[in-house]
Amino acid sequence: MPNQDALVLGRTDESGACCAGLLTAPLDEGQAVELAKVFKALGDPVRLRLLSMIASRAGGEVCVCDLTPAFDLSQPTISHHLKLLRQAGLIDCERRGTWVYYWLVPEMTDRLASILTRPAGEPLPDRTAAGAAS
């Protein structure tokens, strides 16, 4: 099942360079809308747990049959949460017979990390000097 709804974060420009991170330049409106969709998907405790269970699974993938018993929720509710994670581009899946297997999309988590990471070697702002001036 290819993910038709995956978001594109960390787009590259003509030179092949990735877009600026959140801490290096303001996001434009389109970037903010796309990034908000991913964070919205991560903003639910059930979805965050599902993502963690999928990402930490030995072998890199997990059957939905192994995810559902970990929650006090119905199978359709778990499927809905998994669908939202897929639409955000965080996971992907494949049906094998009766079961669906899920895996993390590491490119997306890498993009999120790069957007939130400050450039290497850049010093932290000196908040004590700014506070003392007031």
Number of C-alpha atoms within 10 A of each C-alpha: 8 9 16 9 11 18 17 14 21 20 12 12 9 6 6 8 10 15 18 17 19 16 13 13 9 11 15 8 9 9 16 13 11 15 19 14 17 22 12 13 23 19 12 12 10 17 20 15 15 22 21 12 18 23 20 14 12 9 9 11 18 20 17 19 13 11 18 17 12 11 13 9 11 10 15 10 14 19 15 12 19 23 18 19 24 25 19 25 25 25 25 21 21 14 12 9 6 6 11 15 17 22 22 24 15 13 13 20 15 13 18 19 12 18 20 14 13 15 13 6 6 7 8 7 8 8 8 8 9 9 8 7 6 5
